Each structure stands twice: as C-alpha cells, then as structure tokens.
C-alpha cells in the first residue's frame, strides 16, 4: 500500500516540475512556484520511501 503512495507522490512531483518547466518557457510568473512545489512533492516521496525502509528492519 505504501508503495502506491510513493509512486503517486513521485509522479505528481514530476508532473509539477515538468509543468513548471514548460510554463517557464512561456514566461508564466508562477513557474518557479510550481517547480518548487514539485520539488517538495519529490522530497516527500523520498521521505516516505526512507520511512518505509527504516520501519522494515
């Protein structure tokens, strides 16, 4: 069950980073914010993965 959450958060983070990069090409003012939120989701996915590894000693 936890693996699906990790993949979902990771995929959404990648989508936000990609959307931010594309919108940066069109000079959208919030592009950096969208990419930063994507990086936060990527960090959350990494923390979920690490938490699962620590708990499965």
Secondary structure, 3 states (H helix, E strand, C coil): CHHHHHHHHHHHHHHHHHHHHHHHHCCCCCHHHHHHHHHHHHHHHHHHHHHHHHHCC
